[in-house]
Structure formats: C-alpha cells, structure tokens
C-alpha cells in the first residue's frame, strides 16, 4: 500500500509541471497535436520508469524525458516528412486592449519574436525556452539536455545574439535592454507562450 501511495504522490508532483512539459514540446516540435502526444508519451515513460528517478529536481528530470521524446519524434518525422508550418493565427494570444494602436504594435513585436524563435536551431531554441520561458537554471538545463553547463551558456549566448540580430534588423536599431532586440525576460514582457491562446 505504501508503494501505491508513493506512486500516486510522485504522479501528482509531475502533473504540476504538465504546462511546462507541453510548452517545451510545443516549441521543439512546432505542432500542437504532436506536442500533446509527446507530453503524453513522456508522462507515461516517467510513470513507467519512476523507480529510476534517483532524487534531485523532478521538474528537470521530467523535462529531460519530454526533450528526449521530442527529439525522437523529430528524427522520425525528418526521415518521412517535410517541416510542419507554424500557424501563427491559431496560437496568438487573445485579449482586448484599451489602445488599438498599442495592441497592434504589441502583436507585431510578439509575431516578430515568435518568428525569430521559430527560426533558431532546435538546440538554441530549447535552451532559450527552458531558461527564459520555463525559468530553469543553467544546471537544470544542462541536466535536461545532457550537456555540460558551458554548452548551455554558449547556446544561450548564441540564441540571444541571433534573436537580437533578427529583431534589431526589423527595427534598424541595435538591441538594447528594454528594446525590441532585448530577449531576456521574454515571458514577463510579452505573451509569447504558445500554450496561452
């Protein structure tokens, strides 16, 4: 009976990160349905192999499983199909704004940022999503991605630089903190999270 209670407690703790798992899968796979399937598969694997959990951060462990499932799906789909097109209209945040001009500018900025994120190589995109949208530490990202912390740091630096260049090219200004080229604090400034519609 104690094992069942432990398993139930473990499962409940993982369910608290369902949105985080979906967010990572969505950014890696570029498809809502595939992301949902990947998260379901990852949760099934997590429960099946819960005995293999050796302590530490459960969230990072779960996101590592999600990441691995996504990479498996990506390798399979690359072999059999072309890239999936991201439907921006379907994933835009919906919310009335008091100032239509400000809302239009925010939507343009958000769309430009989403396009820039989508254009990043998957290794850079996963690092930036885990750090800036999910708030994982460098150590947690390294554990989830199975790479050294130095690799995480370089991927984040390269991802931020590519985003800065892409966004500053749109405005004609170099990226400065608090300006369109600044990519730190992405979720706090704009709603670019694809799970929020």
RAGIBEL-V878842 format. One record per residue. N is the residue number from 1. NEAR is the number of other C-alpha atoms within 12 Angstrom. D_FIRST is the distance of its C-alpha to the first C-alpha in Angstrom with 2 decimals. Layout:
n = {N:N}
near = {NEAR:NEAR}
d_first = {D_FIRST:D_FIRST}
This chain:
n = {1:2:3:4:5:6:7:8:9:10:11:12:13:14:15:16:17:18:19:20:21:22:23:24:25:26:27:28:29:30:31:32:33:34:35:36:37:38:39:40:41:42:43:44:45:46:47:48:49:50:51:52:53:54:55:56:57:58:59:60:61:62:63:64:65:66:67:68:69:70:71:72:73:74:75:76:77:78:79:80:81:82:83:84:85:86:87:88:89:90:91:92:93:94:95:96:97:98:99:100:101:102:103:104:105:106:107:108:109:110:111:112:113:114:115:116:117:118:119:120:121:122:123:124:125:126:127:128:129:130:131:132:133:134:135:136:137:138:139:140:141:142:143:144:145:146:147:148:149:150:151:152:153:154:155:156:157:158:159:160:161:162:163:164:165:166:167:168:169:170:171:172:173:174:175:176:177:178:179:180:181:182:183:184:185:186:187:188:189:190:191:192:193:194:195:196:197}
near = {7:8:11:11:11:15:20:16:16:26:26:17:21:32:24:17:26:27:26:35:44:43:36:53:46:38:45:45:40:36:31:28:17:29:33:29:22:38:38:26:26:37:34:20:25:34:28:16:18:26:15:14:21:10:12:14:21:29:35:34:36:46:43:36:37:45:43:29:35:38:27:21:27:28:18:15:18:14:11:11:12:11:17:19:16:24:16:24:15:15:24:24:23:17:15:13:14:9:11:12:12:13:19:16:16:25:26:22:30:31:30:29:37:35:25:31:39:35:23:29:21:29:32:33:38:41:45:42:45:44:35:33:33:32:23:29:24:29:25:29:39:30:29:34:36:23:20:17:20:16:22:32:24:20:31:34:21:22:35:35:27:30:35:33:27:30:32:26:19:22:18:15:17:21:24:19:17:16:21:34:32:28:41:29:23:31:24:15:21:30:25:37:33:38:29:20:15}
d_first = {0.00:3.79:5.40:5.24:6.36:8.68:9.92:10.69:12.43:14.23:15.38:16.66:18.56:20.21:21.25:23.30:25.56:26.14:29.76:30.41:29.22:31.43:34.34:34.38:34.10:36.84:39.19:38.69:38.97:41.50:40.04:37.75:36.31:35.84:34.13:31.67:31.03:30.64:28.11:26.05:26.29:25.46:22.28:21.22:22.09:20.35:17.00:17.77:18.82:16.52:15.94:19.71:19.78:21.28:21.46:24.42:25.17:22.66:25.46:27.88:25.40:24.83:28.60:29.32:27.33:29.21:32.43:31.94:31.20:34.31:36.47:35.47:36.46:39.65:40.69:40.20:42.08:44.91:45.55:45.80:46.88:48.76:47.39:45.89:48.05:46.46:47.34:48.16:48.95:45.53:43.79:46.17:44.98:46.34:47.62:51.01:53.00:55.74:58.12:58.46:60.21:57.47:54.85:56.83:57.12:53.42:52.64:55.12:53.62:50.06:51.22:53.07:50.06:47.76:50.40:50.69:46.92:46.83:49.74:48.00:46.82:43.08:42.44:44.27:42.77:39.17:40.05:41.82:39.10:36.34:38.59:40.53:38.34:34.82:35.88:34.31:35.93:37.99:35.40:32.61:35.00:35.90:32.29:31.63:34.97:34.87:38.31:39.86:40.33:44.07:43.62:41.66:44.48:47.16:45.46:45.14:48.75:50.01:48.05:49.39:52.88:52.80:51.58:54.23:56.92:55.89:55.80:58.94:60.82:60.19:61.66:64.18:62.96:61.16:57.60:57.53:54.65:54.17:56.21:55.28:54.96:52.39:48.91:46.88:44.82:44.92:42.29:43.61:47.15:46.66:44.06:43.80:40.13:40.01:36.88:38.95:41.41}
